[in-house]
Amino acid sequence: MSKYSFEEIVSHLKTSGYVYQGSEIYGGLSNSWDFGILGAALKKNIKDLWWKEFIEKKPYNVGIDSSILMNPRTWEASGHLKGFSDSMVDCKECKGRFRADKLIEESCGLSAEGKMPEEMDKMIEENHIKCPNCGKHNFTNARPFNLMFKTFIGTLEDSKSTVYLRPETAQGIFVNFNNVLRTSRKKLPFGIGQIGKSFRNEITPGNFIFRVREFEQMELEFFCKPGEDLEWYKYWVDTCYAFVKRLGIKEENLRVRPHSQEELSFYSKGTSDIEYAFPFTDWGEVWGIADRTDYDLKQHSEYSGQKLEYRDPITNEVYTPYCIEPSVGVERLMLMALCDAYDVEALENGDSRIVMHLHPAIAPVKACICPLVKKLSAEAKEVYEQLAEHFAVEYDEAGSIGKRYRRNDAVGTPFCITYDNDSLVDHCVTVRHRDDMSQERVSIDSLREYIEERTRF
């Protein structure tokens, strides 16, 4: 776990341009966040990297982009209309509203996952759980609260025009199973992935961007032959964990937690979470990998009347494929990387520096070009323009070179490139490394290759 408080990390992310309060000039909106200059770039880099590693570099996977608004029957088939809910309780004294299972877990350490509302009422009563706000033990009975946002399509606002903002991207993949099979001519096993917005009307969102009502998901539905699913399930658990480690996340802050039999959904043969030791909790889920068997395709077949099956071109056998689902939230992956990267280092002169040790492949800015003195600006800008054709780079000539180094350390820029008087003669620049502050002389002609090599994933 980070040695720094979550409040300290969040403060830095807000002030440095990673995340802004949503609608801030109007007093904000509860748990609404905008991604600033650095945050937007980091998110894009993470999504691009996931797409390359999980879609483009996997010969059996393809990608789509399905609609946020879907026919409401989709959510009947998936079970979201009936069962996508959390149990909610209110404090009768202070009117505070809480998610019942989290209230129980945080108050006495007991798991209430999968419990019915009446079972949670009993746990709250038996453990004499008190309100975190006012300290009183006086709650309403737990009741289900559907997490989907409603809206209306067309000119009338009635039950016939009700649609929902999707709570996950996965259903857009399942309903397009036949379309992808027909147009891609893929043979099993194959996967369909997508990146997109999802919306959940969380009762108690919080912990900055960890749990929000509007978020992005990177999901893959990997279809395989029944009987081969557990082998593929293990493959995707290992693959996702390897991806996280390659991001440079400290291994002592990571774990893979298989779900117990009591936690598993009734249709799942296995589910594992990749968890990270966030500063605000012991362990928080970042990436879930589930063996969903043939549940989803069969549900949509039943409700739509369309067969979602696979015919083996060799044996002519027809069956409903099993599905392995690795699903990760972009914001959670981003928050994990930022928490893990944040550091405050003491310097020899008694000063200190904030440094974000982000993997260079996802760093918002790859290099900052700095003329040692302003009279070298024209030459330094030529270097900037040369590199800007290939990388996200910045140009900075304000303040001392030391202050410019510190500014770039604090936002995670891997390299600062200084153009000095000697550069006019030897056509080289000084490259200063963020993590260890070492410096080396590099030819301007080889700068592109130098940075490319050191920013690969």
N, C-alpha and C positions, 0 to 999 in steps of 0.2 A: 504494500500500500504506500501511496505517496507520503512523504514526510511533511508535505505542505497541506495546509487546510484547504478545503474546497472553496471557501470564501475568497481566499487569496488568489487561487487559480482563476476563479470566475471574474474577479475584479480585473485581473490582467487581460483576460479575453475580451472584456467589455471595453476597456480603455485603449487597447491596441488595435481594435478594428476587426476582430474576429466575429463578434456577436453584438447586436444592438437590441435594446428593448423594443418590441413591436409597438407601433403607434405612439412613440415616446412623447411627441409634442402635444398629444392629447391626454397625457397621463398614463399611457400604456394600455394594454389589454392583458388580463390575467394569463400568464404562461404563454405569451405570444412573443416570438423572437424573430428578428430579422438577421440575416447573415451579411456581415459587412464585407469590405474589400478583401480582406484576408480569408474570412470564413467562406465566402462564395467560391474563392479560388481553391481552397482546401477541399470543399465538398465536391467540386467538379473533378479535381484530381483523384479523389477516392473513387468516385463513380466511374471515371474513365479507366482507372486501374482494375476495378472489379470487372468491368465489361471486357477488358482485354484478357484478363486471366481466366474468367469463368465462361465467357462466350466465344471470343475470337480465337483463343488458343486451345480450346477444347473442340476437337473435330466433330463430336457428337452433339454439341449444343448450338442452339440458334436463339436469337432475341426478337422480341416483339415490343409493342407499346400499345397497350389496350386502354379503352376509355375509362375515365373516372366514374361516369354515370352509366349504370347498367340496368337492364330490365329487372324490376323488383323480384321477379321469380328466381333470379340468380341467388338472392339472399335467403329465400325460402329453402332452396335446394341445399345451400351450404350450411344451413342451420343458424345463420346469424340473426334472422328475424326472431327466432324463438329462443335461442340460447346464448347469444352474444351479449352477455350482461354481467355486471358485477353486483354484489350485494352491498347496499348502502344503508348507513345508519346516521341518524341525526342526534346531536346532544340536545335534550329538551331544555337545558339551562342556558347555554350560550348560542344555540342554534348552529353550532359547528357541524359540518357534514363530512363523513369519513367513509372510506371503503372498508367494509367490515373485516375482510381477511387481513388487510395491512394493519388495521388497528389492533387486531389480536396478535399478529406476529410481532409488531413493534412494542407492544405493551408487555407481553409475557413470553415471547419467543416460540410460541406454538404455531404450527402450520395449519391454516384453515383452507388451503387450496382444495377446490373440488367439493367443499362442504355446502350443504343446503342452507338457506337463510335461517331456518329454525335451529339448525345445528350450531350456527354461529351465535345466535341469540343465547343458547345454552352455554357456550364457551365464554361469552362476555359476562354472563351472570355468575357462573361458577368461579371465574378468576377475578371477579370484582374489578373489571377493567374500568379505568377512569378516563374521562375526556382529557386529551393532551392540552387543550386550550384552558379549560377552567378547573380541571381536577375533580369534577363531580361524576358520580356514577348514576347517570340517568339518561338512558338512550331509548330511542324508538326501536321497534322491531326491525330487523334487517329486511330489506325488500329489494327485488331485482331492479336494475337500472340498465336499459339497453344503451350500448355505447355508440350506436350509429347516429350520424347526423342526418336529419331529414331535410329535404327540400322539395320543390315542386317543378314539374316540367310542363310547359305550355302556359296558357293564360288563366286557367282555373286552379285555385288552391283547394283541392279536395282529395279524398282518399284515392280516387282513380288516377290522379296526377302526381301522387307521392313517389319520389325516388330517393335514393340514399347516396351520400358520398361514400365511396368504398372504404371499408375499414382495413382492407388488405389488397395487395395487387394480385394475389394468387388466383382468385376466381376468374380474372380476365384471361389467365393462361388456360385454365381447365375448359372454359367454354370455347376456346379457339383450338382445342386439341385436334379436331378433324381438319380444320383449315390448315394448320401447320403441317400435319401429316400429309395432306394432299399437295401442298405447294412446295414443300421442302424435299419430299420423297425420302425422308429419313427412315431408317430402319432401327428397331429397338436394339440396344438401349439408346435413348436420346433425351436431351433436356431442352426446355423452353425457359428462357430467363427474361426478366424485364426490370427496369428501374422506374419508379413512379411514386407519386404522392398518395398517401393514405390518410384517413381522418378517423379519430376516435374521441368521443366526447367523454374523456376521462373524468371520473369523479374527483380525484385528488391528483392532478398532474403536479410535477415538481422536480426538484433537483436539476434546475437549469434546463438544458436541452435533453436530459435523459428520458423524461416522460412528458410528452407534449401531445397536443390534440391534432396538430398538423405535422406530418413527418414524411420522410421518403424511405422507401424500402428497396432493397436489392434482393430479389427472390428468384430462385431457380426451382422449377418442378422437373425432376429427372425421372423419366418413365423407363421401367425395366420389366422383364418377365418375372411373374410370381415364382418365388423360390430362389431368385438371384438378388432379392431386395436387401437382405441383411448384409451381403457382401458389399453392395453399392452404398448402403447406409454407412458402413465403416469407412469406405473410401471417402465419402463426402465429409464425414467428421474429421478425418485426418487432413483432407485437403483444405478445409476451412481453417483449421487450427494452424496449419503450415503457413497459410496466407497471413494470418494475424502475427505470427512470429516473424515473418519476413518484413513486416512493417517496423520491426525493431522494438516491439513491445517487450518489456522486461518479463522474462518467463516466470519469475516469482510472483508476478501479479496476475498470472493467467491460470485457469484450470478448465478442464472439461468435466462437466457434471452430468452423468447419465441420470435420467428420471427414474424414480422408483416405480414399482408396479402400481402403487396407489396414485401416483401423479399422472400416469399415462392416460391419454384420451382413449376411449373405448375402441377406436379403430386403429390405434397406433401399436406397432410391434416394437418400437424403440424411439426414444427421443433423448437428445443430449443438448445441453447448453454450453457454449463457450462463455465463461464468465470472467469478469475483470474486477480486481480489488479497487473499486472507486473510493475516493477520499470520504464520501458520504455514507458508505455502507461497507459491510464485510465483503460481499460479492454481489455483483449486478450482472444480469444477463445481457450479453451483447449479440450473440449469434445463436439461433436455434436450428438444429438439424433433426428432422423427424421422418420416420418411416410411416407414411400415411396409408399404406396398402392401396387397395382399389376404391377406397371410400368415396373420394371426390368425383371421380369419373362416373361411378355407378349412381351417385346422387343426381348428378346433372343429366345422366341418361334417363333416369326415372322421371324427373320433373319436366324435361324438355321433350321427351318422346324420341330423341335422337340417339342412336347407338354410338357410344364413344368407345370403340374397341380397336384392336389391332389384329390384322391378319398376317401371320408369318408367311413370307413369300416362298419359303422352302418347304415347310411342312403343311402349309395351308391351315394351320391351327388358328382359331379365332379366340381371343380372350381379352379381358380388361386388364391393362397393365397396372402394376403397382407403381407407387410414386414416392420418391425421396425428395424432401423439401428442405434445402438450406435457405434460411431467411435471416437477413440482417438489416437493421435500421441504419441508415446513413449517419444520422445524428449521433447515435450511440457509438458507432465505430469512430466517428470524428472526435467525440468527447473522450473516448478511451485514449486515442492517439495524443490528444492535447494534454490530458492529465499526466500521461506517462512521460511526455516530452518536457514538461515544465520543470525548471531547476533554477536555483539561485546559488551562484558560485562565489566564494570569497576569492579576492585577488590579492596578489603579493603586496600591493600598495595600501592594503587595508580597506580598499573599496570592494564593491561586489557587482555582479552583473546578473541580470535575468537572461536566461537562454532557453530557447525551445529546441530540443534535440529531435526535431521531426525528421523522419526518413526523407532524404532529398527527393525521392520520387513523388511525394505528395506535398512537399513544401510549397506554399503559395507562390513564393518568388525564389527562383533558383540562384540568382546572383544580383549583386548591386554594384554598379560601376561608379567609382569615386575618383575624381581628379584630386591629386594631392593638394593642388592650389588652383584657384579659379582661372588663372591664365592658361591652364591646360584643358579648359572645358571643351573646346572645339575638338581636340584630338580624342578626349575621353568619350565624347558623344558619338564619334565614329565607331568606337568599340561597342558602345551601347547599341547603336543601330545595326551593327553586324550581328550581335547576339540576339537582338529582339526578333530577328527573322525566325529563330529556332526555339527560344525559351521565353518564359515569363521573367523578365529582368526589370530592374529599377535603376534610375540614375539619381545620385545624391551628391550635391556639392555644398550643402549647408552645414556649417559648424566644423569643429575640428575632426580630424580623421578618426580619433578615438571615440568621439561621440557618435559618429556615423557607424562605426563598428558595433557599438552597444545597441543602437537602434535596430540594427539588422539581426543581432543575436536575439533580441527580445521578441522578434516576430518569426524566427526560425529560418532565416535566409542562410543557406549552407555556405555561400562564398561571397566575400567582398573582394572586388577587383580594383586595385589602385593603380591609376596611371600617374607616373611621376616624371621628373626631369630626365631620368635615365631612359625612360621609355622612348623618348625622342631619338635616342642613339641606338639602343639595342633592340627596339621593337618588341619588347617584353613588358609584362605587367606583373605586379605582385598579387598573388592570390592568397587571401587570408581565410583560413578554415574556421568555421563557426565553433565546432565542438572542442577542439584543443588549442585554438588560437594560433596554430603554427602558420608559417608563411613560406611561400616558395615562388620562384620566378618562373613564369611561363610565357612562351612565345605567343604573341597575339594571333599569329596564323594558326596555331593549334588549340586556341581557346575553346572553339566549338567542340572539338573531339574530346578535350579534357573534361568539359562539363558533362557532355553526354555520357561518358564512361562512368562518372561518379554520381549521376542522378538516375541510373537504371534501377529497376526494381529487382 
